[in-house]
């Protein structure tokens, strides 16, 4: 069973609250729930919508056709009418969002008590919300009786929460940021928990200040991290080179959105891979890790901090809007790798240095420093073999091999359940897992939220294996892949 519900309305009308209320109730009943958000860069008005998919099996993506559409405003039913299945249900009318909550719980066969519990957890306007919900619940005659209590229980979290929790459990001391969608919620989530977990969050005036403050804190021995999106990361690149040559253990959370420029500020993309790999001048070491779900976001944030502290290098966790702001059902947070702080005060500067940390122009010392950084890169690569650098899903013996990274994981895993396909999700982009070349089959297919397929270029650079243009499934309209649409695309490329 797989069920899709779309919630639409203007910014300010509460589609997010309505979606969360249902999602939380379903998770507590033991269902797997996933929902994504589509919203414009507006505080009021416009058209926002969420799609919630739930199932009695693991679910990590949405479909293109809806079983129910909840139209909080008149625009929603008009814009999305072609997405409703022939036997689907449209809930519309001039009601408040909690009236729709009552209608929806009744249609799905959820008890009113379950809705009451969720309204209590909201902690505000309880009496008013209860009245609206009760009216909606009692005025609906259709009851599909779809929902039954299940045994499995899970956490209902988004990708950015995975980053936040992974940082906290790794011993975070300082987090700096300038608000920039879609990285901002990591700042707000961490700020809400700092008093209980003994770290400090700080919002500064721009991203140049943010990265330099992060480096300064790391120089004093703090586990320091910062977050931004593509345009902010652009401003950080000079200081990234400073961290590289001075061996400062900083961690950067890079959450992608469509570019260049401001692009489409509240939508998703995977176009910053090359920037994350190559930004900064000169040659220096870095670690680049790409999670595909909230549990991996937790795990790889922890590993990014581990590598930065152990080797004194900048580490980057690269995500995107779709992963960061979509909610998934996971079993629990993973175990953390214990992080040992890189302690010891010393002199720092942006020059090549001698044994005392002073600037040098001596050719032998410069050569020794460069060779030392090269050796450090080899040590990082050897250390990476202690971790899971990629994951394999589907038929591990298949000749059809899909390769991808990041948030595309969810739609791919859901779409290949009855296909003869092996899917390789790459989590370590730097250091790259060269051994992957042995996993590629006769028919190599790329899936990526970009126009150029940057992962294909990375694979070609590292392994010499070329992915043909006709074997690339690319989406670059700011929207994520949908399970049913992606499945059709993939079926046309299998052998």
C-alpha positions as MATLAB code, in Angstrom:
seq = 'XXXXXXXXXXXXXXXXXXXXXXXXXXXXXXXXXXXXXXXXXXXXXXXXXXXXXXXXXXXXXXXXXXXXXXXXXXXXXXXXXXXXXXXXXXXXXXXXXXXXXXXXXXXXXXXXXXXXXXXXXXXXXXXXXXXXXXXXXXXXXXXXXXXXXXXXXXXXXXXXXXXXXXXXXXXXXXXXXXXXXXXXXXXXXXXXXXXXXXXXXXXXXXXXXXXXXXXXXXXXXXXXXXXXXXXXXXXXXXXXXXXXXXXXXXXXXXXXXXXXXXXXXXXXXXXXXXXXXXXXXXXXXXXXXXXXXXXXXXXXXXXXXXXXXXXXXXXXXXXXXXXXXXXXXXXXXXXXXXXXXXXXXXXXXXXXXXXXXXXXXXXXXXXXXXXXXXXXXXXXXXXXXXXXXXXXXXXXXXXXXXXXXXXXXXXXXXXXXXXXXXXXXXXXXXXXXXXXXXXXXXXXXXXXXXXXXXXXXXXXXXXXXXXXXXXXXXXXXXXXXXXXXXXXXXXXXXX';
ca = [
       0.000    0.000    0.000;
       1.312    3.424   -1.006;
      -0.862    6.514   -0.553;
      -0.228   10.097   -1.727;
      -1.872   13.246   -0.322;
      -1.281   16.799   -1.541;
      -1.860   19.796    0.755;
      -1.997   23.182   -0.975;
      -2.600   26.776    0.024;
      -1.165   30.244    0.266;
       1.870   30.983    2.410;
       0.472   31.759    5.850;
      -2.587   29.481    5.593;
      -0.872   26.606    7.359;
      -0.317   23.732    4.900;
       2.876   22.814    6.776;
       1.090   22.495   10.123;
      -1.655   20.404    8.556;
       0.854   18.077    6.888;
       2.871   17.715   10.083;
      -0.216   16.868   12.153;
      -1.134   13.998    9.844;
       2.458   12.832    9.389;
       3.158   12.667   13.110;
      -0.075   10.756   13.760;
       0.705    8.196   11.044;
       4.247    7.649   12.299;
       2.933    7.048   15.821;
       0.585    4.419   14.386;
       3.599    2.656   12.882;
       3.443    3.806    9.249;
       6.362    4.893    7.137;
       5.803    8.514    6.139;
       7.668   10.801    3.778;
       6.766   14.328    2.780;
       8.345   17.060    0.699;
       7.704   20.798    0.526;
       7.251   23.013   -2.550;
       7.097   26.703   -1.665;
       7.764   30.069   -3.232;
      10.050   32.745   -1.825;
       7.112   34.566   -0.226;
       5.980   35.168    3.354;
       2.305   35.600    2.403;
       0.248   34.634   -0.629;
       1.432   32.716   -3.672;
       1.005   28.957   -3.880;
       2.704   26.446   -1.603;
       2.071   22.738   -1.416;
       3.320   19.634    0.348;
       3.018   16.031   -0.772;
       2.819   13.351    1.921;
       3.289    9.705    0.988;
       2.696    6.951    3.531;
       2.975    3.194    3.347;
       3.242    0.060    5.441;
       6.663   -0.406    3.802;
       9.632    1.967    3.774;
       8.944    5.043    1.658;
      11.417    7.771    0.652;
       9.748    9.677   -2.192;
       6.471   10.953   -3.647;
       4.502   10.026   -6.768;
       3.016   12.219   -9.472;
      -0.630   11.164   -8.935;
      -2.620   11.921   -5.779;
      -5.161    9.835   -3.881;
      -6.349   12.906   -1.942;
      -5.911   16.633   -2.564;
      -6.559   19.018    0.319;
      -7.256   22.412   -1.226;
      -7.014   25.078    1.472;
      -7.379   27.769   -1.209;
      -9.121   27.801   -4.595;
      -5.798   27.848   -6.487;
      -4.807   24.394   -5.303;
      -7.698   22.482   -6.848;
      -7.255   24.362  -10.129;
      -3.461   23.985  -10.356;
      -3.361   20.324   -9.322;
      -6.624   18.973  -10.763;
      -4.814   16.852  -13.351;
      -2.772   15.169  -10.620;
      -5.793   13.679   -8.840;
      -6.434   10.013   -9.617;
      -9.764    9.122  -11.237;
     -11.037    7.652   -7.979;
      -9.263   10.257   -5.864;
     -10.872   12.558   -3.279;
     -10.810   16.360   -3.324;
     -11.300   18.127    0.004;
     -11.974   21.820   -0.621;
     -14.111   24.688    0.567;
     -13.794   27.808    2.686;
     -12.418   26.162    5.837;
      -9.523   26.689    8.248;
      -6.670   24.195    8.066;
      -7.747   22.334   11.231;
     -11.204   21.791    9.764;
      -9.414   20.052    6.910;
      -7.443   18.052    9.480;
     -10.716   16.747   10.898;
     -12.017   15.880    7.440;
      -8.808   14.103    6.492;
      -8.558   12.043    9.673;
     -12.165   10.916    9.180;
     -11.620    9.981    5.520;
      -8.522    7.924    6.338;
     -10.183    6.155    9.254;
      -8.073    7.757   11.969;
      -9.659    8.282   15.369;
     -10.507   11.769   16.572;
      -8.469   10.982   19.680;
      -5.353   10.688   17.503;
      -6.049   14.152   16.098;
      -6.708   15.564   19.572;
      -3.326   14.269   20.736;
      -1.576   16.015   17.855;
      -3.396   19.275   18.525;
      -2.313   19.111   22.165;
       1.300   18.717   21.066;
       1.058   21.910   19.005;
       0.794   23.787   22.284;
      -1.227   26.767   21.055;
      -4.818   27.676   20.098;
      -5.929   24.265   21.356;
      -9.599   25.068   22.000;
     -10.022   26.889   18.697;
      -8.252   24.119   16.786;
     -10.355   21.449   18.490;
     -13.593   23.164   17.492;
     -12.499   23.454   13.855;
     -11.254   19.872   13.777;
     -14.410   18.507   15.379;
     -16.592   20.313   12.839;
     -14.555   18.886    9.987;
     -14.534   15.366   11.421;
     -18.304   15.270   11.935;
     -19.258   16.804    8.590;
     -17.551   14.179    6.421;
     -19.469   11.073    5.435;
     -16.731    9.302    3.448;
     -14.541    6.971    5.509;
     -12.134    4.780    3.561;
     -10.864    3.068    6.717;
      -7.372    2.829    5.261;
      -5.257    3.296    8.363;
      -4.598    0.456   10.815;
      -2.166    0.426   13.728;
       1.232   -1.098   12.853;
       4.024   -2.464   15.007;
       6.995   -0.507   13.675;
       7.834    2.809   15.301;
      10.217    5.450   14.052;
      11.498    9.015   14.142;
       9.933   11.607   11.825;
      12.782   13.947   10.903;
      14.225   15.992    8.043;
      17.735   15.956    6.602;
      18.802   19.187    8.284;
      17.878   17.717   11.654;
      20.220   14.851   10.856;
      23.035   17.371   10.360;
      22.150   19.176   13.607;
      21.926   16.030   15.712;
      25.090   14.590   14.184;
      26.987   17.762   15.060;
      25.673   17.798   18.629;
      26.566   14.157   19.248;
      30.054   14.742   17.821;
      30.849   17.344   20.479;
      30.084   20.556   18.618;
      31.379   23.694   20.364;
      30.560   26.511   17.901;
      28.187   26.892   14.951;
      28.196   30.033   12.811;
      25.852   30.997    9.970;
      24.227   33.795    8.041;
      20.634   32.739    7.217;
      20.355   31.363    3.694;
      17.715   28.945    2.419;
      17.886   25.943    2.580;
      20.613   25.750    5.256;
      18.913   28.080    7.749;
      17.003   25.474    9.737;
      20.271   23.918   10.948;
      21.036   27.260   12.622;
      17.571   27.490   14.178;
      17.525   23.862   15.304;
      20.935   24.173   16.933;
      20.036   27.493   18.562;
      17.030   25.893   20.242;
      19.164   23.179   21.830;
      22.399   24.981   22.702;
      21.672   25.532   26.408;
      20.985   21.846   26.976;
      24.048   20.657   25.062;
      26.791   23.135   25.998;
      27.682   24.707   22.652;
      27.191   28.142   21.107;
      25.427   29.297   17.942;
      26.090   32.684   16.366;
      24.474   34.512   13.436;
      26.899   36.960   11.793;
      26.501   39.692    9.176;
      27.713   37.750    6.111;
      29.354   34.522    5.016;
      32.878   35.985    4.957;
      32.540   36.721    8.667;
      31.019   33.289    9.217;
      33.877   31.249    7.741;
      36.580   33.391    9.342;
      34.908   33.158   12.759;
      34.681   29.385   12.302;
      38.385   29.198   11.468;
      39.244   31.414   14.425;
      37.283   29.222   16.825;
      38.868   26.071   15.406;
      42.339   27.583   15.907;
      41.621   27.801   19.635;
      40.747   24.101   19.833;
      36.958   24.268   19.435;
      34.986   21.901   17.234;
      33.668   24.596   14.919;
      31.183   24.322   12.063;
      29.320   26.682    9.762;
      26.484   26.399    7.237;
      25.399   28.072    4.016;
      24.113   27.546    0.474;
      25.884   28.048   -2.853;
      26.009   31.842   -2.978;
      27.319   32.008    0.576;
      29.869   29.278   -0.103;
      31.206   31.412   -2.969;
      32.141   34.057   -0.408;
      33.877   31.514    1.802;
      36.340   30.167   -0.737;
      39.309   32.441    0.012;
      39.133   31.498    3.688;
      38.735   27.845    2.672;
      42.233   28.050    1.186;
      43.451   29.565    4.470;
      42.048   26.576    6.347;
      43.707   24.261    3.842;
      47.234   25.610    4.161;
      47.100   26.292    7.892;
      45.587   22.853    8.632;
      42.605   24.170   10.568;
      39.841   21.602   11.285;
      36.693   23.358   10.081;
      33.437   21.740    8.916;
      31.144   23.400    6.366;
      27.545   22.405    5.737;
      26.690   23.228    2.106;
      22.978   22.906    1.251;
      22.394   23.287   -2.480;
      19.692   25.167   -4.364;
      19.462   26.063   -8.068;
      22.005   28.597   -9.313;
      23.905   30.448  -10.629;
      23.217   33.738   -8.878;
      20.128   33.745   -6.703;
      18.676   31.136   -9.065;
      15.483   29.718   -7.593;
      16.003   30.332   -3.902;
      13.500   27.890   -2.390;
      13.903   24.911   -4.716;
      16.397   22.073   -5.124;
      19.379   21.113   -7.280;
      22.695   19.252   -7.289;
      24.723   21.729   -9.295;
      27.365   22.595   -6.694;
      29.404   19.389   -6.763;
      32.218   20.850   -8.839;
      32.297   23.988   -6.692;
      32.553   21.946   -3.495;
      35.375   19.859   -4.986;
      37.440   22.659   -6.502;
      36.766   25.937   -4.671;
      39.810   27.646   -3.236;
      43.139   28.402   -4.868;
      46.193   26.190   -4.781;
      46.346   22.545   -3.830;
      45.156   21.382   -0.432;
      43.280   18.508    1.163;
      39.583   18.410    1.857;
      36.910   15.836    2.686;
      33.559   15.952    0.846;
      30.672   13.772    2.047;
      27.139   13.505    0.613;
      24.243   12.041    2.648;
      21.073   10.699    1.023;
      18.677   10.645    3.998;
      18.509   12.037    7.564;
      20.261    9.031    9.147;
      23.137    9.418    6.702;
      23.160   13.175    7.336;
      23.722   12.402   11.018;
      26.344    9.761   10.250;
      28.319   11.781    7.682;
      28.276   14.991    9.720;
      29.856   12.979   12.508;
      32.429   11.556   10.090;
      33.170   14.985    8.606;
      33.970   16.265   12.105;
      36.053   13.142   12.789;
      38.194   13.635    9.672;
      38.624   17.373   10.191;
      39.781   16.908   13.782;
      42.050   13.934   13.130;
      43.804   15.361   10.074;
      43.415   19.122   10.426;
      41.592   19.603    7.130;
      38.384   21.333    6.024;
      35.468   18.913    5.689;
      32.319   19.664    3.684;
      28.934   17.993    4.117;
      27.009   18.607    0.879;
      23.214   18.334    0.883;
      20.348   20.140   -0.854;
      16.930   21.669   -0.248;
      15.041   18.452   -1.016;
      16.918   16.364    1.538;
      17.228   19.165    4.064;
      13.545   20.106    4.272;
      11.777   16.819    3.481;
      10.659   14.612    6.378;
      11.494   10.916    6.460;
      10.687    8.057    8.805;
      13.861    6.466   10.188;
      14.356    3.797   12.852;
      16.825    5.729   14.998;
      19.969    7.857   14.814;
      23.142    5.855   14.028;
      26.033    5.294   16.401;
      28.641    8.038   16.360;
      32.348    7.737   15.712;
      34.182    9.098   18.742;
      35.834   12.413   17.898;
      39.170   13.320   19.469;
      39.780   17.066   19.433;
      42.856   18.294   17.568;
      44.397   20.106   20.513;
      47.543   22.149   20.934;
      48.038   25.875   20.418;
      50.352   26.974   17.636;
      50.993   29.860   15.283;
      48.667   30.110   12.297;
      49.006   32.141    9.110;
      48.177   31.853    5.433;
      51.806   31.516    4.297;
      53.978   28.498    3.811;
      55.673   28.099    7.187;
      58.839   26.862    8.799;
      59.080   24.555   11.818;
      58.241   27.435   14.160;
      55.125   28.440   12.210;
      56.689   31.572   10.723;
      56.258   32.527    7.062;
      58.930   31.143    4.781;
      60.039   31.453    1.170;
      62.747   28.815    1.436;
      62.368   26.402   -1.495;
      63.245   23.274    0.497;
      60.768   24.095    3.252;
      58.064   24.844    0.686;
      58.685   21.511   -1.029;
      58.603   19.675    2.301;
      55.272   21.306    3.186;
      53.706   20.374   -0.142;
      54.925   16.780    0.164;
      53.599   16.649    3.721;
      50.149   17.727    2.503;
      50.283   15.083   -0.215;
      51.135   12.460    2.384;
      48.259   13.731    4.519;
      45.931   13.153    1.567;
      47.084    9.525    1.374;
      46.527    9.089    5.110;
      43.004   10.462    4.771;
      42.328    8.053    1.922;
      43.593    5.085    3.957;
      41.440    6.145    6.914;
      38.366    6.328    4.684;
      38.455    2.553    4.217;
      37.291    2.245    7.831;
      33.932    3.733    6.800;
      31.100    2.897    4.406;
      31.939    5.098    1.400;
      29.018    3.925   -0.713;
      25.918    1.777   -0.405;
      24.421   -0.753   -2.806;
      20.696   -1.425   -3.250;
      18.665   -3.743   -5.464;
      20.021   -6.746   -7.388;
      23.740   -6.740   -6.617;
      24.422   -9.035   -9.615;
      22.534   -6.985  -12.186;
      24.190   -5.770  -15.384;
      22.139   -2.576  -15.065;
      23.858   -0.226  -12.615;
      22.484    3.143  -11.504;
      24.922    5.537   -9.881;
      23.977    8.681   -8.005;
      24.553   10.738   -4.868;
      22.657   12.785   -2.293;
      18.893   13.233   -2.114;
      18.155   11.275   -5.297;
      18.649    8.148   -3.191;
      15.030    8.113   -1.995;
      13.308    8.177   -5.381;
      15.789    5.687   -6.853;
      15.414    3.147   -4.040;
      11.617    3.377   -4.247;
      11.504    3.130   -8.059;
      13.694    0.041   -8.524;
      11.903   -2.328   -6.131;
      10.689   -4.571   -8.969;
      13.365   -3.755  -11.573;
      16.511   -5.720  -12.470;
      18.858   -2.973  -11.273;
      21.784   -2.411   -8.942;
      21.926    1.058   -7.447;
      25.174    2.484   -6.078;
      24.820    5.528   -3.867;
      28.172    7.303   -3.456;
      28.587    8.932   -0.048;
      32.303    9.790   -0.186;
      33.045   12.166   -3.043;
      36.460   13.112   -1.651;
      38.342   10.895   -1.036;
      36.643    9.099   -3.922;
      36.171    5.301   -3.640;
      38.224    4.115   -6.627;
      37.253    0.541   -5.852;
      33.778    1.385   -7.154;
      34.980    0.691  -10.682;
      34.712   -3.030   -9.893;
      30.991   -2.592   -9.125;
      30.002   -0.993  -12.439;
      28.126   -3.293  -14.813;
      27.679   -3.344  -18.566;
      24.958   -0.680  -18.498;
      25.901    2.315  -16.341;
      23.151    4.912  -15.762;
      23.477    8.261  -13.984;
      20.623    9.917  -12.075;
      21.244   13.503  -10.933;
      19.410   16.773  -10.220;
      21.596   18.806  -12.570;
      21.817   19.793  -16.232;
      25.364   18.540  -16.838;
      25.667   15.367  -14.767;
      28.674   16.429  -12.694;
      29.013   13.054  -10.975;
      29.676   11.488  -14.381;
      32.638   13.829  -14.832;
      33.967   12.874  -11.402;
      33.640    9.168  -12.187;
      35.430    9.646  -15.505;
      38.215   11.605  -13.805;
      38.753    9.050  -11.054;
      38.159    5.770  -12.915;
      38.361    6.512  -16.651;
      34.831    5.112  -17.097;
      32.559    7.210  -19.302;
      28.785    7.392  -18.832;
      27.193    8.000  -22.229;
      24.866   10.984  -22.624;
      21.901    8.766  -23.488;
      22.421    6.957  -20.179;
      21.987   10.081  -18.072;
      18.665   10.786  -16.346;
      18.839   14.455  -15.400;
      16.306   16.800  -13.857;
      17.068   20.502  -13.570;
      13.782   22.406  -13.133;
      14.281   22.888   -9.395;
      12.060   19.928   -8.528;
      13.040   16.500   -7.182;
      12.569   13.169   -8.927;
       9.214   11.426   -8.382;
       9.105    7.682   -7.920;
       6.669    6.681  -10.685;
       8.087    9.097  -13.269;
      11.667    8.024  -12.547;
      10.730    4.366  -12.863;
       9.457    4.960  -16.405;
      12.655    6.820  -17.304;
      14.808    3.994  -15.980;
      12.813    1.242  -17.699;
      13.675    2.851  -21.032;
      17.413    2.627  -20.319;
      17.730   -0.962  -19.074;
      19.180   -3.833  -21.083;
];
